Amino acid sequence: MPKRLSRVQFVKLGASVFGAAAGAYLLYEGAPWLNSRKEAARVRRPLEPASKGTSRMHEWVRYATLAASGHNAQPWKFRIEENTIQIHPDSARHLPAVDPIDRELWISLGCALENLTLAARSAGFESEIIYPGSNDWIQIDFNQAKPEEGAHFASIRHRQNTRSPYDHQKVGAAELAKVMSIPVEHGIELHLFDSPSSTENVLEYVTAGNLSQFRDRAFIQELVEWIRFDKREALASMDGLFSLCMGTPAVPRWLGQQVVRHMDPQSQADADANLLRSSAGAIAISSTKEDKTAWVRTGQVYQRLALRLTSLNIKSAFLNQPNEVAEVRKQFQTALGFGDALPQLLLRFGYANPMPSSLRRSVDDVIVAV
Ligand SMILES: Cc1cc2nc3c(=O)[nH]c(=O)nc-3n(C[C@H](O)[C@H](O)[C@H](O)COP(=O)(O)O)c2cc1C
């Protein structure tokens, strides 16, 4: 008869098996071929200046893809023709739970558009933009102009959503004036909240949005699908919300899913409250209209704002909960004095060290045939 294990022996055996499995997992995550930092740097390599014709446009597209996008879904497709690039939505990458009307999808295309025009300008091409209307895409026609490489262009490779706590330091008035003076697009406005009381007002709606989202199963399920819980997953897809960029440890998917699914809504809201309170303030972006063109213009202005902040070594990160839950958005609009303008985006800003950078799919994966 084999001897039965005592309870203590059983627990010890379980702990050793678990320890060995966790050790093997961590060793694998540290494997030299899973080098996510190297990949993040590779996708952000400087623009190839010598490239000509179509390959030059491929480089502009690579810079466009370095833009922000909701859940890093990269919901874009680019069509290159002579002297023209079209940016199309990739509906297979839309986010029905968090973004049921594709508002943030079109904002993401606007972010990519801003980077694209800056890259083209650095190579000596001015952009003429045709916004979506009768067409369901954005078209950019290029005309030769003087090459210009400003601070925004130089910041494209370094901009990131820095989701860590900031250092509570205020941003000086002169710097803040430089931030708030970026050129805005037609119908788009910036709103600054940098006093402790105004930040607390904003926080009320971030909290309300968080509580609603983290009680919504569809939202959680979509979030889980877009989180890349470890390097292996992140490098396989080159998209999504990579744990390292969110400041959370790499874990296997089965474990990460359980943690996210059982996240307490109030703890999530408290964590975001601490992040906002560690920041120098918040900026909202609003639009007078609610259509694809207004969303694209919002994206352009966000990207411009984030590049200006980056060029001043100021970090920023989105807290879009108040704009993503319809009822909360209405209350946010009224309570924060937006008037008729619709809040579209909200970000916090301040000082912090950079975090690991997110990944992007290759240019070949986002260019479609004419
Ligand atoms: C329209 C839009 C909404 C976003 N909402 C959030 C958000 O609520 N919270 C957040 O942490 N990041 C948000 N992001 C940031 C993306 O997750 C981020 O851009 C993406 O993961 C790529 O990372 P990067 O911006 O650091 O390059 C949003 C981005 C866009 C364009």
The ligand as an SDF file (V2000), in Angstrom:
LIG
                    3D

 31 33  0  0  0  0  0  0  0  0999 V2000
   -9.4090   57.5370  -27.7080 C   0  0  0  0  0  0  0  0  0  0  0  0
   -8.4600   56.9570  -26.7080 C   0  0  0  0  0  0  0  0  0  0  0  0
   -8.9150   56.6070  -25.4450 C   0  0  0  0  0  0  0  0  0  0  0  0
   -8.0230   56.0940  -24.4900 C   0  0  0  0  0  0  0  0  0  0  0  0
   -8.4700   55.8330  -23.2210 N   0  0  0  0  0  0  0  0  0  0  0  0
   -7.5880   55.4290  -22.2680 C   0  0  0  0  0  0  0  0  0  0  0  0
   -7.9840   55.2950  -20.9020 C   0  0  0  0  0  0  0  0  0  0  0  0
   -9.1190   55.5700  -20.5290 O   0  0  0  0  0  0  0  0  0  0  0  0
   -7.0640   54.8660  -20.0100 N   0  0  0  0  0  0  0  0  0  0  0  0
   -5.7730   54.6180  -20.3700 C   0  0  0  0  0  0  0  0  0  0  0  0
   -4.9710   54.2430  -19.5080 O   0  0  0  0  0  0  0  0  0  0  0  0
   -5.3640   54.7600  -21.6480 N   0  0  0  0  0  0  0  0  0  0  0  0
   -6.2260   55.1680  -22.5900 C   0  0  0  0  0  0  0  0  0  0  0  0
   -5.8050   55.3790  -23.8820 N   0  0  0  0  0  0  0  0  0  0  0  0
   -4.3780   55.2060  -24.1860 C   0  0  0  0  0  0  0  0  0  0  0  0
   -4.0880   53.9340  -24.9640 C   0  0  0  0  0  0  0  0  0  0  0  0
   -4.2970   52.8100  -24.1780 O   0  0  0  0  0  0  0  0  0  0  0  0
   -2.6330   54.0460  -25.4580 C   0  0  0  0  0  0  0  0  0  0  0  0
   -2.5590   55.0590  -26.4080 O   0  0  0  0  0  0  0  0  0  0  0  0
   -2.1320   52.7370  -26.0790 C   0  0  0  0  0  0  0  0  0  0  0  0
   -2.0830   51.7240  -25.1110 O   0  0  0  0  0  0  0  0  0  0  0  0
   -0.7390   52.8990  -26.6800 C   0  0  0  0  0  0  0  0  0  0  0  0
    0.1690   53.3490  -25.7160 O   0  0  0  0  0  0  0  0  0  0  0  0
    0.9620   54.7160  -25.8520 P   0  0  0  0  0  0  0  0  0  0  0  0
   -0.0450   55.8220  -25.9670 O   0  0  0  0  0  0  0  0  0  0  0  0
    1.7750   54.7930  -24.6010 O   0  0  0  0  0  0  0  0  0  0  0  0
    1.7990   54.6360  -27.0900 O   0  0  0  0  0  0  0  0  0  0  0  0
   -6.6680   55.9020  -24.8430 C   0  0  0  0  0  0  0  0  0  0  0  0
   -6.2250   56.2440  -26.1280 C   0  0  0  0  0  0  0  0  0  0  0  0
   -7.1060   56.7950  -27.0530 C   0  0  0  0  0  0  0  0  0  0  0  0
   -6.5940   57.2330  -28.3940 C   0  0  0  0  0  0  0  0  0  0  0  0
  1  2  1  0
  2  3  1  0
  2 30  2  0
  3  4  2  0
  4  5  1  0
  4 28  1  0
  5  6  2  0
  6  7  1  0
  6 13  1  0
  7  8  2  0
  7  9  1  0
  9 10  1  0
 10 11  2  0
 10 12  1  0
 12 13  2  0
 13 14  1  0
 14 15  1  0
 14 28  1  0
 15 16  1  0
 16 17  1  0
 16 18  1  0
 18 19  1  0
 18 20  1  0
 20 21  1  0
 20 22  1  0
 22 23  1  0
 23 24  1  0
 24 25  2  0
 24 26  1  0
 24 27  1  0
 28 29  2  0
 29 30  1  0
 30 31  1  0
M  END
$$$$
